[in-house]
Amino acid sequence: MRTSVRLLVLLFFVSTSSSLGQTTAVEYFNRGTNLVTAKDYDSAIAHFSKAIALDPKFSIAYRSRGLAREVNKNFAGAITDLTKVIEFDPTIATSYYERGHARMIAGISDGALADYSKAIEIDPKLTKAYYFRGTIRGYRLDFVGELADYSKAIELDQNFEAAYVSRGLARRLRGDTDGAIADFTKAISIAPQSRSAYRNRAKAYEKKENYEKAIADFSALIDLDPSDIDSVSNRGQIRELNKDFSGAIEDYTRVLSLDPTKDYFYRYRGNARKSFGDFARAVADYEIYLHNNPEPDLYVFIASVKFSDQEYQLAIDNLTKAIALKPESASLYRIRASVYRAMNDFKRAKSDEKKDAELLKRRP
């Protein structure tokens, strides 16, 4: 009876205050909640603060403001609010979980670990608490604890895709490549568009030198997002390892079409074309790359191609650029001397041979 009377009095107070034009704590809270839905976090925080000012024991308003502050990257404010929620009722597992999450994002790993552990102590079936505690344990190099927590999260929720990916990554980094592949495969069966699962499984297959399956996974990623430069690049590099030089050239060309500023892919494509035996196009790619990235070895390769084509002066020009970058390299003078001899320029050939001999004498 007393409870019913109190509820009637409270309802009368709320309706009276509202009718008199005075906004209640509950109304400020509801407006703040709507603003969170609209992703206007600054305004939401202001409304939650007004609710708290009117009712300093309004626990859920502290919680909502704390979570909004976390989104706004005000981690200190979020932790303060979520601590207040725990002070109101220290028996709620999710309160520790939420403060732990704010602490984790803020880089307070000790506090986050303690909060997740407390949440698990109160509610041993709080799946995400195990997951994030495992993440922190991984950061702290507690690999046994990390795997145990991910496994427990999976035991509680066998469709927890992120837990399979994280456990798979932990296994891959610890050398359990087969276990990692099994986890990534399970994650993909749960979420067929899981980019992280495909990417990490591709890396695991690459480590096992199962290039065909690695290529298939990167192809799946490209199907999901044709503008995914990293996947196109990785597929190209694995195709090159797999001796599929035409496929590698195709992928490097695609990268350059997606982002022409990635000029080092001219070098990659040049390497693939060189391996494919297409020296003329390899030289063309290297020349573009060399505009901003001078490398002696590439100048020497271009010189060798020009020499084979009997374009001796171009061979000399490239060798001279290589020497400018490595003036103490005896072999470069020796090679240039041989080109001068082919040109019947014996004076310059002898000069380079002399320099070659001098540099060789200096060697210890």
Summary of the structure (lengths in Angstrom):
residues: 364
radius of gyration: 32.9
end to end distance: 102.2
largest distance: 116.8
contacts: 1177
relative contact order: 0.03
helix: 79%
strand: 0%
